[in-house]
């Protein structure tokens, strides 16, 4: 375990924010402390598992990005995979917004690419040449699947992405940034790999959302101890500013709303030793409709937000 300073301000002054459970332990005994930096306002997990300990909190649990590797046949896992596959086109369309080049000339790096499905979709359906695509995936088994299925250039670390292309027009961190221990180092290296007029596309859960406020400690997207940081637009802007980056656009990612509300309702039932039945599912869907409506009317309150980020002085 380690105790760390705020990655934005460097301060070690924190206020207690919330105690949250590990969603994989229904007993509620595994509790984690979220704190808020008094200097920057960033919400973060502190103390937290260090880099050598964190892998156990992924591989020893049925963590969503890794259910591909377990050949799971449960209805829940199959439904998740089907939904994930169906949304690839929507995600790809978001990633491809504001193109500075034609797809044939575009280069793209995805940090946290899992099994490479998005990268393959961008090649197969959007026309980005495979040699212009690269991914980073730290998990060995998942990385092997991406390479075997799609013959993609997948690396274990961003620091090993040093071949052609030398720089990328687009770097994607889709629900990745909140997991990274070496946060500032990773962003700094990503800036080096980004073309002058390139874009970072960052998707993050939003702790200011309606569903986060509604479910409080049982909001699934706290996901302690796997999620280390919890950004709202203001704190992400502060972090990016230290790297001479700016947010040029942001939008809600509405599909996450249903996932977050259903699983938050289920987690709350587990913590209260209650059954998650059809009535609770209906309640979760109604909450999702409310949360999605709020996110549509006030995008800053969306369950998850996608940020488009550029260098402050791209020229």
NORJOZI-V822244 format. One record per residue. RES is the residue in one letter. SS is DSSP state (~ for helix, > for strand, _ for the rest). PHI is phi in radians with two decimals (999 if undefined). Layout:
# NORJOZI-V822244
[[RES | SS | PHI] [RES | SS | PHI]]
This chain:
# NORJOZI-V822244
[[X | _ | 999] [X | > | -2.46] [X | _ | -1.98] [X | _ | -2.18] [X | _ | -1.53] [X | _ | -1.15] [X | _ | -1.25] [X | _ | -1.59] [X | _ | -1.75] [X | _ | 1.40] [X | _ | -1.31] [X | _ | -1.91] [X | _ | -1.62] [X | > | -2.26] [X | > | -1.99] [X | > | -1.07] [X | > | -1.97] [X | > | -2.90] [X | > | -1.71] [X | > | -2.24] [X | > | -1.49] [X | _ | -1.35] [X | _ | -1.12] [X | _ | -1.60] [X | _ | -2.11] [X | _ | -1.20] [X | _ | -1.20] [X | _ | 1.37] [X | _ | -1.30] [X | _ | -1.51] [X | > | -1.88] [X | > | -2.22] [X | > | -1.73] [X | > | -1.67] [X | > | -2.21] [X | > | -2.08] [X | > | -1.16] [X | _ | -1.22] [X | _ | -1.47] [X | _ | -1.88] [X | _ | 1.55] [X | _ | -1.17] [X | > | -1.58] [X | > | -2.67] [X | > | -1.44] [X | _ | -2.84] [X | _ | -1.26] [X | > | -2.60] [X | _ | -1.11] [X | _ | -1.41] [X | _ | -1.05] [X | _ | -1.45] [X | _ | -1.73] [X | _ | -1.17] [X | _ | -1.02] [X | ~ | -1.11] [X | ~ | -1.49] [X | ~ | -1.84] [X | ~ | -1.20] [X | _ | -1.51] [X | _ | -2.29] [X | _ | -1.35] [X | _ | -1.32] [X | ~ | -0.90] [X | ~ | -1.10] [X | ~ | -1.94] [X | ~ | -1.22] [X | ~ | -1.07] [X | ~ | -1.42] [X | ~ | -1.73] [X | _ | 0.92] [X | _ | -1.21] [X | _ | -1.96] [X | _ | -1.20] [X | ~ | -1.07] [X | ~ | -1.08] [X | ~ | -1.17] [X | ~ | -1.14] [X | ~ | -1.14] [X | ~ | -1.09] [X | ~ | -1.13] [X | ~ | -1.12] [X | ~ | -1.14] [X | ~ | -1.07] [X | ~ | -1.17] [X | ~ | -1.13] [X | _ | -1.57] [X | ~ | -1.01] [X | ~ | -1.09] [X | ~ | -1.16] [X | ~ | -1.08] [X | ~ | -1.07] [X | ~ | -1.11] [X | ~ | -1.16] [X | ~ | -1.07] [X | _ | -1.56] [X | _ | -1.10] [X | _ | 0.96] [X | _ | -1.22] [X | _ | -1.53] [X | _ | -2.38] [X | _ | -1.22] [X | ~ | -0.95] [X | ~ | -1.14] [X | ~ | -1.93] [X | _ | -1.40] [X | _ | -2.04] [X | > | -2.53] [X | > | -2.10] [X | > | -1.94] [X | > | -1.63] [X | _ | 1.50] [X | _ | -1.50] [X | _ | 0.92] [X | _ | -1.52] [X | _ | 1.41] [X | ~ | -1.10] [X | ~ | -1.16] [X | ~ | -1.05] [X | ~ | -1.12] [X | ~ | -1.09] [X | ~ | -1.12] [X | ~ | -1.35] [X | ~ | -1.26] [X | _ | -1.83] [X | _ | -1.83] [X | _ | 1.51] [X | _ | -1.36] [X | _ | -1.01] [X | ~ | -1.05] [X | ~ | -1.24] [X | ~ | -1.67] [X | > | -1.96] [X | > | -2.61] [X | > | -2.40] [X | > | -2.12] [X | _ | -2.53] [X | _ | -1.25] [X | _ | -1.34] [X | ~ | -1.09] [X | ~ | -1.14] [X | ~ | -1.14] [X | ~ | -1.09] [X | ~ | -1.09] [X | ~ | -1.09] [X | ~ | -1.06] [X | ~ | -1.20] [X | ~ | -1.24] [X | ~ | -1.27] [X | ~ | -2.13] [X | _ | 0.96] [X | _ | -1.72] [X | _ | -1.47] [X | > | -2.06] [X | > | -2.04] [X | _ | -1.40] [X | _ | -2.62] [X | ~ | -1.08] [X | ~ | -1.27] [X | ~ | -1.70] [X | _ | -1.48] [X | _ | -2.21] [X | _ | -1.76] [X | _ | -1.25] [X | _ | -1.28] [X | _ | -1.20] [X | _ | -2.36] [X | > | -2.16] [X | > | -1.32] [X | > | -2.49] [X | > | -2.16] [X | > | -1.88] [X | > | -2.20] [X | > | -1.65] [X | _ | 0.91] [X | _ | -2.14] [X | ~ | -0.98] [X | ~ | -1.24] [X | ~ | -1.66] [X | _ | -1.53] [X | _ | -1.16] [X | _ | -1.58] [X | ~ | -1.12] [X | ~ | -1.16] [X | ~ | -1.12] [X | ~ | -1.17] [X | ~ | -1.11] [X | ~ | -1.06] [X | ~ | -1.23] [X | ~ | -1.08] [X | ~ | -1.07] [X | ~ | -1.11] [X | ~ | -1.52] [X | > | -1.64] [X | > | -1.05] [X | > | -0.95] [X | > | -1.82] [X | > | -1.33] [X | > | -2.20] [X | > | -1.61] [X | > | -1.99] [X | > | -2.10] [X | > | -1.86] [X | > | -2.51] [X | > | -1.15] [X | _ | -2.04] [X | _ | -1.21] [X | _ | -1.62] [X | _ | -1.26] [X | ~ | -1.06] [X | ~ | -1.20] [X | ~ | -1.13] [X | ~ | -1.19] [X | ~ | -1.20] [X | ~ | -1.65] [X | ~ | 0.83] [X | ~ | -1.14] [X | ~ | -1.68] [X | _ | -1.16] [X | ~ | -1.09] [X | ~ | -1.37] [X | ~ | -1.12] [X | _ | 0.68] [X | _ | -1.26] [X | _ | -1.72] [X | _ | -1.35] [X | _ | -1.57] [X | _ | -1.61] [X | > | -2.31] [X | > | -2.35] [X | _ | -1.69] [X | _ | -1.82] [X | ~ | -0.90] [X | ~ | -1.13] [X | ~ | -1.31] [X | ~ | -1.14] [X | ~ | -1.04] [X | ~ | -1.11] [X | ~ | -1.11] [X | ~ | -1.13] [X | ~ | -1.08] [X | _ | -1.19] [X | _ | -1.89] [X | _ | 1.01] [X | > | -2.13] [X | > | -2.43] [X | > | -1.44] [X | > | -1.76] [X | > | -2.86] [X | > | -2.55] [X | > | -2.66] [X | > | -1.30] [X | _ | -1.89] [X | _ | -1.13] [X | ~ | -0.99] [X | ~ | -1.17] [X | ~ | -1.06] [X | ~ | -1.14] [X | ~ | -1.02] [X | ~ | -1.16] [X | ~ | -1.25] [X | ~ | -1.08] [X | ~ | -1.29] [X | ~ | -1.23] [X | ~ | -1.10] [X | ~ | -1.13] [X | ~ | -1.11] [X | ~ | -1.09] [X | ~ | -1.08] [X | ~ | -1.09] [X | ~ | -1.17] [X | _ | -1.69] [X | _ | 0.98] [X | _ | -2.00] [X | _ | -1.39] [X | _ | -1.60] [X | _ | -1.94] [X | ~ | -1.05] [X | ~ | -1.15] [X | ~ | -1.17] [X | ~ | -1.08] [X | ~ | -1.07] [X | ~ | -1.08] [X | ~ | -1.13] [X | ~ | -1.13] [X | ~ | -1.11] [X | ~ | -1.11] [X | ~ | -1.11] [X | ~ | -1.10] [X | ~ | -1.09] [X | ~ | -1.11] [X | ~ | -1.16] [X | ~ | -1.13] [X | ~ | -1.11] [X | ~ | -1.14] [X | ~ | -1.28] [X | ~ | -1.30] [X | _ | -2.20] [X | ~ | -0.92] [X | ~ | -1.16] [X | ~ | -1.81] [X | _ | -1.13] [X | _ | -1.05] [X | > | -2.30] [X | > | -2.16] [X | > | -1.92] [X | > | -1.94] [X | > | -1.86] [X | > | -2.18] [X | > | -2.33] [X | > | -1.11] [X | _ | -1.05] [X | _ | -2.14] [X | _ | -1.21] [X | _ | -1.30]]
